[in-house]
Amino acid sequence: GESVGLHLPTLSVQEGDNSIINCAYSNSASDYFIWYKQESGKGPQFIIDIRSNMDKRQGQRVTVLLNKTVKHLSLQIAATQPGDSAVYFCAENSGGSNYKLTFGKGTLLTVNP
Amino acid sequence: EAQVTQNPRYLITVTGKKLTVTCSQNMNHEYMSWYRQDPGLGLRQIYYSMNVEVTDKGDVPEGYKVSRKEKRNFPLILESPSPNQTSLYFCASSWTGGNEKLFFGSGTQLSVL
């Protein structure tokens, strides 16, 4: 999962396996959460989002789970493919007038063929 | 195609030489923001704009300026660049900020010598 520090957390999986990327968020008042994928040399791309009135949301091959009790967010990727190899960021909107998304440090997912 | 366009993609400059990184979006978004991305520090917000002529500081605004004279453009200005501003910069936009996804540009890699 994501953590503070200079070293990016990494996850290595085999093609076809399911991947789970974890994220701990900091602000219990946050009411919106989002996952981004960033491939090398590109900008972050939206994957899926979830609001705090939900605990699960599914997209195409991806599921986001939100546990507000322990301030934990996870991204599940089903049948992981080599094209899923990237850095994955979670972000939270902690409210306020800025409506700023605060990003985690990211997790590097490597999919082995 | 809906997109956020940044220019240039790569820029090498010297300390003290003023530069501007342009950002344009074609989605009629009201909210725009600049982030910098550094290893181990993730994405940090520099400035944001809720609408035309409305801008405000993010987490790391020192050494940067922005302007929002029209809805589609949000240039980032470095009046006197320094080596600690060497970074990967991303412009992003959304309809209103708040609880919704940000659309990111492809990034500008800046090196200040």
Interface residues (C-beta under 8 A of the other chain):
Chain A: G5 L6 H7 L8 D31 Y32 I34 Y36 G41 K42 G43 P44 Q45 F46 D49 R51 F89 N93 N98 Y99 K100 L101 F103 G104 K105 G106
Chain B: V4 Y31 S33 Y35 P39 G40 L41 G42 L43 R44 Q45 Y48 M50 D56 G58 F90 T96 G97 G98 N99 E100 K101 L102 F103 F104 G105 S106 G107
